[in-house]
Amino acid sequence: MLFAMKRGLSTLQKEVLNNLVKLYERHRRTVRSREIADEMNISEGTVRVVLSRLKTIGLVEAKPGPHGGYVPTSKAYEVLLPLKDLEKIYVTFKKGDSLLKRKVSNASISMLPSGELELRIKAENIDTDLDYDEVLVEGIGKKYLFIDGKISELNNNEVKVKVNKMIYTFLKNVGEIAKKGLLALQTDMSFRKAVQVLHSKGVRGAPVADRQGRVIGFITVTDIALALSSGIKPEEPIGKYVRKVIFSVSESESIVEVIKVMNEYDVGRLVVVDSTGRPSGIVTRTDIIKGFLDMKD
């Protein structure tokens, strides 16, 4: 797949923008023009003039106040960071309740003189007779891309999309958003003790780990009730009766991969395990939503 980026910035504008992004990523706060000037060893006045132009075309946002300064916008990241970091891109055309999803074979993005972003894509078997209401573009790879836009031109499977909203960022992994301190029952724990622990924690189920701390299964209050009603004694260990199928995910997996697992198995939470297979936390659909909301947009 071929990805391209058109740049319309001067060398100085690009250098100022690059340094703004670098300082912002380093400190995770607004950046003052003096800091950029010191980084580039040029006058602060020159930096201010460039930042003013970059703000006009939507690449920089100025933050007022005693701790004010400048931050790069999502457009800045797109101009500086090309789409080559995406392995797959899909486009979805919307017309009322109808959806048409296609894989993108070629994509490029450019900044128009107005400062707006225009995405150009190629995809096969697009019905050019339909007047699509909306276009959604999603890219997955080292980074995550999401674009909501409108078609400005459609011809012979080539589409020009006016970008209304865009998210383009490094993907967080599960370890960054998972809740830590996961409750895990032990295989040699009795049914009686398991019920007490679940009740005290206010949960209806938990993963079960072996003596090495590795997750081997899952057990719920319902599982315990069924086992006891079948004649199993309360003092027997739960290890023999746990459900061996457990939905888990590695700490290093991306948010997008977790969504795929949840959708495939229709589950709302996954146990998060470290590199040794030991449980380190749990991730829910709510955690994922919060993770996306924390991304730059």
C-alpha positions as CSV (number, residue, x, y, z in Angstrom):
1,M,0.0,0.0,0.0
2,L,1.3,3.4,-0.9
3,F,0.8,6.4,1.4
4,A,1.9,10.0,0.5
5,M,1.9,13.4,2.2
6,K,1.9,16.7,0.6
7,R,3.4,19.6,2.6
8,G,2.9,23.2,1.9
9,L,5.0,24.7,4.7
10,S,8.2,26.6,4.4
11,T,11.4,25.2,5.9
12,L,11.2,27.6,8.8
13,Q,7.5,26.9,9.5
14,K,8.2,23.2,9.5
15,E,11.2,23.5,11.9
16,V,9.2,25.7,14.3
17,L,6.3,23.2,14.2
18,N,8.6,20.2,14.6
19,N,10.2,21.8,17.7
20,L,6.8,22.7,19.2
21,V,5.7,19.1,18.8
22,K,9.0,17.8,20.2
23,L,8.8,20.1,23.3
24,Y,5.1,19.3,23.8
25,E,5.7,15.6,23.7
26,R,8.6,15.9,26.1
27,H,6.8,18.0,28.7
28,R,3.1,17.3,28.0
29,R,2.2,20.9,28.6
30,T,1.8,24.2,26.7
31,V,5.0,25.4,25.2
32,R,6.2,29.0,25.2
33,S,7.7,30.8,22.2
34,R,10.8,31.4,24.2
35,E,11.4,27.7,24.7
36,I,11.1,27.1,20.9
37,A,13.5,30.0,20.2
38,D,16.0,28.6,22.6
39,E,15.7,25.2,21.1
40,M,16.3,26.6,17.6
41,N,18.8,29.3,18.6
42,I,16.8,32.0,16.8
43,S,14.9,35.2,18.0
44,E,11.7,34.8,19.9
45,G,10.2,37.5,17.6
46,T,10.7,35.3,14.6
47,V,9.1,32.3,16.4
48,R,6.1,34.4,17.3
49,V,5.5,35.5,13.7
50,V,5.7,31.8,12.5
51,L,3.5,30.6,15.3
52,S,0.9,33.3,14.4
53,R,0.8,32.0,10.8
54,L,0.6,28.3,11.9
55,K,-2.3,29.3,14.2
56,T,-4.1,30.9,11.3
57,I,-3.9,27.7,9.2
58,G,-5.0,25.5,12.1
59,L,-1.7,23.8,13.0
60,V,-1.2,25.5,16.3
61,E,-3.5,26.5,19.2
62,A,-2.7,29.3,21.6
63,K,-3.6,28.8,25.2
64,P,-4.0,32.1,27.3
65,G,-3.4,32.5,31.0
66,P,-0.4,32.6,33.3
67,H,0.6,29.1,32.2
68,G,-0.3,29.7,28.6
69,G,1.6,29.0,25.5
70,Y,1.1,26.9,22.4
71,V,0.1,23.3,21.6
72,P,0.0,21.5,18.3
73,T,-3.3,20.5,16.8
74,S,-4.2,17.2,15.2
75,K,-3.6,18.8,11.8
76,A,0.0,19.5,12.9
77,Y,0.5,15.8,13.7
78,E,-0.9,14.8,10.3
79,V,1.3,17.3,8.4
80,L,4.5,16.1,10.3
81,L,3.7,12.4,10.7
82,P,2.8,10.6,7.4
83,L,0.3,7.8,7.0
84,K,3.1,5.2,6.5
85,D,2.7,4.2,10.1
86,L,-0.7,2.7,9.2
87,E,-0.8,-0.9,8.0
88,K,-4.5,-1.0,7.0
89,I,-7.0,1.7,6.2
90,Y,-10.7,1.2,5.7
91,V,-13.3,3.6,4.4
92,T,-17.0,3.4,5.3
93,F,-19.6,5.3,3.3
94,K,-22.9,6.2,5.0
95,K,-26.2,6.8,3.3
96,G,-29.0,6.9,5.8
97,D,-28.9,3.5,7.5
98,S,-26.9,1.9,4.7
99,L,-23.2,1.3,5.1
100,L,-20.6,0.4,2.4
101,K,-17.1,-0.6,3.8
102,R,-14.1,-0.9,1.5
103,K,-10.4,-1.4,2.0
104,V,-8.2,1.5,0.9
105,S,-5.4,0.7,-1.5
106,N,-3.9,4.2,-1.7
107,A,-4.2,7.3,0.5
108,S,-2.7,10.7,0.8
109,I,-3.6,13.8,2.8
110,S,-2.8,17.4,2.0
111,M,-3.6,20.8,3.5
112,L,-5.6,23.2,1.4
113,P,-4.9,26.9,1.2
114,S,-7.8,27.5,3.6
115,G,-6.0,25.4,6.2
116,E,-8.5,22.5,5.9
117,L,-7.3,19.0,5.4
118,E,-8.3,17.0,2.4
119,L,-7.9,13.2,2.3
120,R,-7.6,11.4,-1.0
121,I,-8.2,7.7,-1.2
122,K,-8.6,4.9,-3.7
123,A,-10.8,1.9,-3.1
124,E,-12.5,-0.6,-5.4
125,N,-16.2,-1.1,-6.1
126,I,-17.5,2.2,-4.9
127,D,-21.0,3.0,-6.2
128,T,-20.5,6.5,-7.7
129,D,-24.2,6.9,-8.3
130,L,-25.1,7.2,-4.6
131,D,-25.0,10.5,-2.8
132,Y,-23.3,9.5,0.4
133,D,-24.0,11.5,3.5
134,E,-20.9,10.9,5.4
135,V,-17.5,9.2,5.2
136,L,-15.7,7.4,8.0
137,V,-12.0,6.4,7.6
138,E,-10.2,4.2,10.1
139,G,-6.5,3.2,10.0
140,I,-4.7,0.7,12.2
141,G,-1.0,0.1,12.6
142,K,1.6,1.6,14.9
143,K,-0.9,4.5,15.2
144,Y,-4.6,4.8,15.0
145,L,-6.4,7.1,12.5
146,F,-10.0,8.1,12.6
147,I,-11.5,10.6,10.2
148,D,-15.1,11.8,9.9
149,G,-15.7,13.8,6.7
150,K,-17.7,14.7,3.7
151,I,-17.1,13.7,0.1
152,S,-16.0,16.7,-2.0
153,E,-15.4,14.7,-5.1
154,L,-16.0,11.1,-6.2
155,N,-14.9,9.7,-9.5
156,N,-13.7,6.2,-10.7
157,N,-13.1,4.8,-7.2
158,E,-11.1,7.9,-6.3
159,V,-12.5,9.9,-3.5
160,K,-11.6,13.3,-2.1
161,V,-12.8,13.8,1.5
162,K,-13.1,17.1,3.4
163,V,-12.0,16.3,6.9
164,N,-14.3,17.5,9.6
165,K,-12.8,15.6,12.6
166,M,-9.6,13.6,12.9
167,I,-7.8,11.6,15.5
168,Y,-4.3,10.5,14.6
169,T,-2.2,9.2,17.5
170,F,0.0,6.4,18.8
171,L,-2.2,3.6,20.1
172,K,-2.2,3.1,23.8
173,N,-1.7,-0.5,24.9
174,V,-3.9,-2.4,27.4
175,G,-1.4,-2.1,30.2
176,E,-1.8,1.7,30.2
177,I,-5.5,1.7,30.7
178,A,-6.2,-1.5,32.6
179,K,-7.3,-1.4,36.3
180,K,-4.6,-2.8,38.4
181,G,-4.8,-5.0,41.5
182,L,-7.0,-7.7,40.0
183,L,-8.7,-10.1,42.4
184,A,-7.6,-13.7,41.6
185,L,-8.7,-16.8,43.5
186,Q,-6.4,-19.7,44.1
187,T,-7.0,-23.2,42.8
188,D,-6.8,-24.8,46.3
189,M,-9.3,-22.3,47.8
190,S,-12.5,-24.0,49.0
191,F,-15.9,-23.2,47.6
192,R,-16.9,-21.7,51.0
193,K,-13.8,-19.4,51.1
194,A,-14.4,-18.4,47.4
195,V,-18.0,-17.3,48.2
196,Q,-16.8,-15.3,51.1
197,V,-14.1,-13.5,49.1
198,L,-16.4,-12.7,46.2
199,H,-19.1,-11.4,48.6
200,S,-16.6,-9.3,50.5
201,K,-15.3,-7.7,47.2
202,G,-18.8,-7.2,45.8
203,V,-18.1,-9.1,42.6
204,R,-19.9,-12.1,41.0
205,G,-16.8,-13.8,39.5
206,A,-13.1,-13.8,39.3
207,P,-10.2,-15.5,37.5
208,V,-8.5,-18.5,39.1
209,A,-4.7,-18.8,39.3
210,D,-2.4,-21.7,40.0
211,R,0.4,-21.7,42.6
212,Q,2.7,-20.0,40.1
213,G,0.2,-17.2,39.7
214,R,-0.8,-18.0,36.2
215,V,-4.5,-17.7,35.2
216,I,-6.0,-21.1,34.4
217,G,-9.7,-20.4,34.4
218,F,-12.7,-18.4,35.7
219,I,-15.4,-19.0,38.2
220,T,-18.6,-17.2,39.0
221,V,-21.1,-17.2,41.8
222,T,-23.5,-19.1,39.5
223,D,-20.8,-21.7,38.8
224,I,-20.3,-22.2,42.6
225,A,-24.1,-22.4,43.2
226,L,-24.5,-25.1,40.5
227,A,-21.5,-27.1,41.9
228,L,-22.8,-27.0,45.5
229,S,-26.4,-27.9,44.4
230,S,-24.9,-31.0,42.6
231,G,-23.6,-32.4,45.9
232,I,-20.0,-30.9,45.9
233,K,-19.0,-30.2,49.5
234,P,-18.3,-26.5,50.5
235,E,-14.8,-27.5,51.7
236,E,-13.7,-29.0,48.4
237,P,-11.2,-26.9,46.3
238,I,-12.5,-24.9,43.4
239,G,-9.6,-25.9,41.1
240,K,-11.3,-28.9,39.5
241,Y,-14.5,-27.0,38.7
242,V,-13.3,-23.7,37.2
243,R,-14.2,-22.9,33.6
244,K,-11.0,-23.4,31.6
245,V,-12.0,-20.9,28.9
246,I,-10.9,-17.5,30.1
247,F,-10.8,-14.4,28.0
248,S,-7.5,-12.7,28.6
249,V,-5.3,-10.3,26.8
250,S,-1.6,-9.3,27.0
251,E,-0.6,-5.9,28.5
252,S,1.2,-5.1,25.3
253,E,-1.9,-5.5,23.0
254,S,-3.3,-2.3,21.5
255,I,-6.8,-1.0,22.3
256,V,-8.0,-1.9,18.8
257,E,-7.1,-5.5,19.3
258,V,-8.9,-5.7,22.6
259,I,-12.1,-4.3,20.9
260,K,-11.8,-7.1,18.3
261,V,-11.6,-9.8,21.0
262,M,-14.5,-8.3,22.9
263,N,-16.7,-8.1,19.8
264,E,-15.7,-11.6,18.7
265,Y,-16.6,-13.3,22.0
266,D,-19.3,-10.8,23.1
267,V,-17.7,-10.1,26.4
268,G,-17.4,-6.7,28.2
269,R,-14.3,-7.3,30.2
270,L,-11.0,-9.1,29.8
271,V,-8.3,-10.2,32.3
272,V,-5.0,-8.5,31.5
273,V,-1.9,-10.7,31.9
274,D,1.8,-9.9,31.9
275,S,4.5,-11.5,29.9
276,T,4.6,-14.5,32.2
277,G,0.9,-15.1,32.0
278,R,0.2,-13.8,35.5
279,P,-2.9,-11.6,35.9
280,S,-2.0,-7.9,36.4
281,G,-5.4,-6.2,36.0
282,I,-8.7,-6.1,34.1
283,V,-9.9,-4.0,31.2
284,T,-13.6,-3.1,30.4
285,R,-15.4,-1.4,27.6
286,T,-15.6,1.7,29.8
287,D,-11.8,1.7,30.2
288,I,-11.4,1.6,26.4
289,I,-13.7,4.5,25.8
290,K,-11.8,6.6,28.4
291,G,-8.5,5.5,26.7
292,F,-9.7,6.9,23.3
293,L,-11.0,10.1,24.9
294,D,-7.6,10.7,26.3
295,M,-6.0,10.6,22.9
296,K,-5.1,13.8,21.0
297,D,-7.8,15.0,18.7
